[in-house]
Amino acid sequence: MGMAREMVVYAAAVAVTRGVSLALTPAYTRLLDPVEFGALETLQVTRQLTLIALALGMRQAVLRFYELRDRETTGVSHLVSSALLVPTVLGTILVGVGIAFAPLISFALVGDAALGTVVVLVLAAAAMEAILEIGLQVFRARGQVWVYASFLAGTTVVFGLGALALVFGGQGLPGIFGARFGVFAAGATLALVIVIRRTGFHPDRKLLGQLLRFGVPFVPAALCWMVVQASDRYFLAHLVGLEEVARYAVAVRTSSLIGFSIVAPFQLAWPPRAYRMHANQRAALPAIAGNAVSWLGALLLLASFTVVVLSPDIVAVLGGDRYLGVHTLVPVLCLTWPGLAVYYWAGTLIQTTTSSLRIAVIALLAASMNVVLNAALIPSMGALGAAAASAIATGSGGLLSIVWLRGRSLATPQWGRLGVLFLLAALAGALALWLLGESALQRRVLGGAGLVVLAAALASPLFATKEERARALRLLRRDAA
């Protein structure tokens, strides 16, 4: 299956999984008060952070080692069985710690010790999701993306229906996370039964060590990027209040339309494709990588402009009357997605030939910048400061990834075309400024972002090597002809 088709399948699955989250948002914003909705958002990002820590890089390790090992049933059995031990053991330990210290953890996260039971459900749900994800990676590695997509979409839809029923029944946060735990526990059990029946269960201690050596370096990078995307909720909760977290959550979910329509499908489709090409068609990988980032840039530009223009209507549907005016945060939040997409693209290429710790340095720099900016901007600017901090940190991470990739012959980006895309993005940003800039502060933030994009457009050819510039000129001449 080609990468474009795989992206379509992944996009359908992500549209269902993230679409369920968006579909539940109008119910949450109307049936939960802003404090409860703010706590829900904070606990959701806690679950995502926990999921990354429990998986311990095994998703990437399964994809990578599947291409390097014997494809016979025994080889696949050793691979999957060894990888599944990690979330099972860590999840059991973490849930035990959560039960023992639930009130303390709850107070540290949301400032309310009464949500201890909910915190335990959050940790248990994350453990089940980690087991399900790793069990399904063998289908991604085989190119059977429809199996992977069907499992994720099916479990998410069932969770959405259960959560909706419980929220309407007045169960609140315990009902939402209880439904998530129950549904994903059932999904993980079913996936394990299917995988083990096909391959058996034969853990290999030596192979587990190899998987950990490859996968563990992914964890700092993944956690750092989740810090970039999630730390603002904790700062808002403790420095401003859970009501401000709720406002910010509505804006984030609006801009996340870009994430689940473009960035998430690309993030799922690109690594297995890059690993396969590096193992079997290494000479063709640079050109394919260059084409991929060009199309990615075009799609991001189109999606970002569409979301910004429609943001007042989207916010009205998701948040209702309680969250009017939140749409002014959306243009700034839309700037976070290009940086993340470029990081995923470049980071995968770097990982094919070098240690995963290399990209962890980039992620750590972006996370550190985000934490500092959140601490500096949120007390005075609230949710707008959080959005600006995320945009600056993710953009810096993406730029550092490109700089790190330069000269390593892993990709031949079409710099001329990318320069045109950057210029179009600057024009779109200027139009968004004219349409949505309702205060001097917002105009300064949007205007500064537009100047950064314009500077990147003018400087983009400078990042190319001599050979890459010559190739870009040939492409431009061919297009002109």
N, C-alpha and C positions, 0 to 999 in steps of 0.2 A: 504494500500500500504506500503510495507517495506521500510526501510530507503534507501537501495541501489537503489531501483527503483525510489524513490523520488529524490535521488541525480542525477539519470540519466535524469529525466524529467527537474529538475532544471538546470542541466548541459547543456541540449539542449537549454533551454531558455536563459541562460547566454551566451552560445556560440553565439546565434543569437544577443543578445543585445550588448555584448562586441565585437563580431565579426564585427558588423556594424561600431563601433568606429575604430577598426583596419583597416577595409576596406576603411574607409574614410581617414585614415592617409596618404596614398600615394598621394591622391588628395590634401590634405591640404599642405603637404610639398612641392609639386610642383607648386601649384597655389597661395599659400600665401608666402610672404617673411618671413624670420626668425623672424622678429619683430612681424608681425601679428600672426604667429603661436605660438610664445611665449605668446602673449596676450591671444590667444584662450585657451591655456593650463591653464593660470592663472585664467581666468574667468570660465573655466570648474570646477576647484577645488573649486572656490567660490560658484558655483551652488550646488555642493555636500555638502559643509558646510551649506549652506542655507537650503537645503532639510532636513538635520538632525535637524536643529533648528526648522523648521516649523512642522515636524512630532511630535516632543516633546515626543518621546517614545511611541506613540500610536500604532505603528506596533506591538511592543512586548506586549503592554498591551492587545490588542485585542486577540492575541494568548493565553496569559495567562488566561484571564478572560473567554474566550470561554470554556475552560476546567472546569471552576468552576461554571458557571452559567447554568440555565435551557436551554436546547437545543431547546425549542419551538420557534416558529417564533417571538413571542413577545419579548422573552429574547434576541434573536439575534438582533432584531430591535433596542432595547434600546442600546445595546452594540455598534453596528456599527454607529448608528445615533449620539450617544454622542461623539464617537471618531472623527467623521468627522467634528464636530464643530471646533476642535482645528486648523487644517491647514487652514480651510476656513477663520476664523477670523484673525489668525496671518498673513496669506498670503495677505489678503486685506490691513492690516495695513502696512506690509513691502513694498508692491508695492507702496503705497502712499508715504511712506518715501523715497523710491527710486526715485520717480518722482520729489520730492521736492529737493533732494540733489544729483541728478545724477552726475553732474560734479565733485563734491567733492569726492564722493565715487569712481568714476572712477580713479581719480588722486591717491587716497590712494591705490588702488588695483594694477594698472599697470603703474602709473606715467604719465597718459595721460588723461586730462579732456575731450578730444573730444569724448571719447567712452561712454558718459553718456547714450545715447539711448540704446546702447548694454547692459549696466548694468541693465537698467529697464527690458529689455527682459529676461536677465538672472534670475532676481528675480521672474518675472512672470512665467517663465518656471518651476522654482523650486516649486512654489506654486501649479501649476497644477500637477506636479509629486507627490507631497506629498499627495494631495487629491486622486489621482489614486491609489497610493500604499496602503493607509489606506482602501480605499473602497474594495480592492482586498484581504485584509488579511483574511476575513471570508472564502474565498475559501481555503486558506492555512490551516486554522484551521480545516476545515471539511475534509481535506485530498484530496480535489479536486485541486491538484497542477497543473494539465494540464490546467485548466481554468486560473489560475494565470499566468502560464507560457505563455499561448497563448496571453493574453492581452499585457503583457510586450514585447514579441517578435514582435507582430503585430505593436504596436505603434512605436517601435524602427526602424523597417524596413521601415515604411512609412516615419519616420523622416529622415532616411538615404538617401532615394531617393530624398526627397525634398531638403535637405541640399546640396546634390551633384549637383542637377540641379541649385540651386541658386549660388553655388560657381563657377560652370562653366560659369554661366551668369554674373560673376563679382560682385556679391552682397557682398562677403566677410563676415566679422563677423556679421553684421546685418542680413544677409540672413540665416546664420547658426542658430543663436539663435531665430530668428523669426520663422523658420521652427519648431524648438523644441517646442516653446510655442504653436503654432497653433495645432500641432499634439497631444501633450499631453493634451491640453485643450479639444480637441475632444474625446480623449481616456478617460479622467476623466469624462466627461459628459455621455458617453455611459456606463461606469462602474457604475456610480451613478444611472442611469435609471434602469439598471438591478437589482442592489442590492435593491433599494427602491421599485421596483415593487414586489420583492419577500418578503421583510420583512416590508415594510412601513418605515416611518421616525418618530421616537418617541424618541427624546432626553430625557435623565433622568439626572437631576442636581446632584442627589446623586451619581449615577453611574459615572458621569463625574469626580466628585471629587475623587472617588476611582481609576479611570483610571489615572488621573494626579498624584496621590500619588505613583502609581506603575511606571508610565512611565517617569515622569520628571527626576528621578535619572539616567535614561539611557542616558539623553542628555549630561551631562558633560563627561561621559565616551566616548560616541560616538564622541563628538566634539574633545575631547583630542586625540582620535585615528586618526581623520581626520587631526588634527594639525600635528601629526606625519607624515602622508602621504602627507600633502599639504603645510606645512609652508615653505618647502624648495623652492617652486616656488616663494613665496613672497621675501624670502631672496635673491634668485638668481636675481629676477627682479630688486631689488633696489640696491644690492651690486655689481652685475656683469653686468646685462643687459638682455633684453628679448631674445637676440640671444642665450645666454647660457641656458635660460629656454627652448628654442626650442630644443637644443641638448639633454638636460636632458629628455624632454618629449618623444623623440623617444626611448631612452633607457628604460624609464619607461613603455612605451607601449609594448616594446619587452618582458620585464620581466612579464608584466601583463598577458601573456599567462598562467602562473602558477596560477594567481589569478582567472581568469574566468574559467579555466578548472578544478581546484581542490578546491581552498579556497572558492570562492563565492557559488558554489553548496552546499558545506558542511555547510557554514554559513546559507544558506536558509533552508536546510533539518534538521539540528541538533536541533535548539531550539524547533520547534513543537513536534519533536519526544521525546526530553528529557522531555518537559512539560507533554506530554501524559503519558509517563512511570512513571513519578514521581506521577501523579495523580492516575494511575490505576495499575501499576506494579512496585511499588517502590523497592521491593527487588531485581528485576532483573536489575535495572538501573546501579549499579556500574560495573557489568561485561560487559554490553553493552557499557558503556562509555570507559572501558579499551580497548575493541576490536576496537572501533571507532577510538581512537587516534593511535593505532598501524597501522591500515590500512591507516589512514591519513598520518602518517609519511612515509610509504612506497611509497604512491602515490606522495607525495611532493618530495621525493628524485628522483624518476624516472623523474618527470616533470622538476625539476630544472636542472638535468644533461642534459636532451634533449635540453632545451632552451639555456643553456650555450654553448653547442657544436654547435648549429645551429645559434647562435646569429649573426655572421657576415652576413650570408645570409638573415636573417630576417630583420636586419637593412638596408641592401641594398634594399630590397623590400619596406620597409616602408618609408625610408628617401631619397633614391637615393644618388647622388654624393655629395649633400650638407652636408650630415651627416656621411660621412665615418669616421671610428675610434670610433664612439659612442659605438660600441659593447663592448669595454673594460670596460664600466660601468655596463654591464648587470650582470656579476657574483656577484658583490657586491649587486646589487638590488635584485637578487634572494634570498639573505639571509634574506630579510625582510618578506617574505611570511610565513616561518615556525613559526616565533614569533606571527604573526597575527592569524594564524590558531589555535595555542595552546591557545591563549587568548580567541578566540571565543568558543573553546571547554570547557575550564575550567570556563570561565565567565558564560556560560549558566548553568553549574552545580551549581555554587555558587548562582546564582539567584533563583534556585528552592527552596532554604531553607533560604536564608538570604537576607538582604536588598541590592538593586541594588547599593547603595552608596559604598558598599565594593569594587566593581570592579572599581568604579570611582577613588578611591585612586590609584590603579595600573595604570590606564590610565593617571591620572594627573602626576604621576612620570615619565612615559614614555614620555609624551608630554613635560614636563619641560626639561628632558634630551635632547630631540630632538632639542628644541629651542636653548639651550645653545651650543650644538655641531654645529648646523647650523651657529650660530653667530661666533663660533671660527674657523670652518674649511672652510666655503665657501669663505671668502675673499682671502685665499691663495690657495685653492684647486679647487674652482669652483664646477662644477657638481659632480666630484668625492667626494668632501667633503660632498655634500648633500646626495649622495648615502650611504656613510659610516655612516653619522649621522642617517639616517633612519634605516639601518641595526642594528646598536648598540641599538637604542631606542626600536625597535620592539622586538629584541631578549631579551632585559632586561624585557620588559612587559610580554612576554610569560613565562620567567623563574619565575618571581614574581607570576604569576597566578598559576603555578604548586606548588610553595612553599606555597601559601595561601590555596590551595586545600588539601595539605597533612594532613592526619590524620582526615579528616572530613567524611570519609566513604561514599563519593559520587561517587568514582570511584576506580577501582582496575586496574591501568595500568600494562601492562606486561613489567616490567622494563628490563628484560633480552632481549626481542626482541627489545625494544626501544634502548637499549645500542648498539646492533648490527647495527641498523639503523644509529645511530649517528656515529659509526665507518665508515660505508660505506659512509656517507656524508662527513666525513673528507677526505677519499680517493678520492671521487669525486672532492672535493675542491682542493686537491693537483694536480689532473690531469688538472683541469681548470686553475690552476696557471701555470702549465707547457705549456698549450696550448695558453693561452691568456695574460700572464703577459708580457707586452711589455716595462715596465719601472720599475725602482727601487721602486717608490712610489706605483704603482699598486701591485707589488709583496709583498710589506710590508703590504698593506691593506688586500690582499687575504690571505697571510700567517698568519697574525694575526687572521683573521676570522677562518681559518682552525684550529689554536691552540685552539680557544675558543670552537669550535665544539668538538674537541678531548677531551678537559677537561670536557665538558658536558657529553660525552660518558663515561668517566671513573668515573664521580661523580654521574651519574644518579641513580644507586642503592641506594645511600646514602639518596635520597629523599623519599624512600619507608619506610613504617612502617614495623614492624616485621611480621605482617600477610601478607602484600603485598610481602615481600621478600620470605616468605615461599611459597606463591602461585606461584610466578615467578619460583622458583626452581622446583616445581611440573610440571609446564608447560614445562620447559626445559627438564626434565627427560622424560616426555611423548613424546616430539618431538624426543628425542634421541632414544627412544624405537621404 
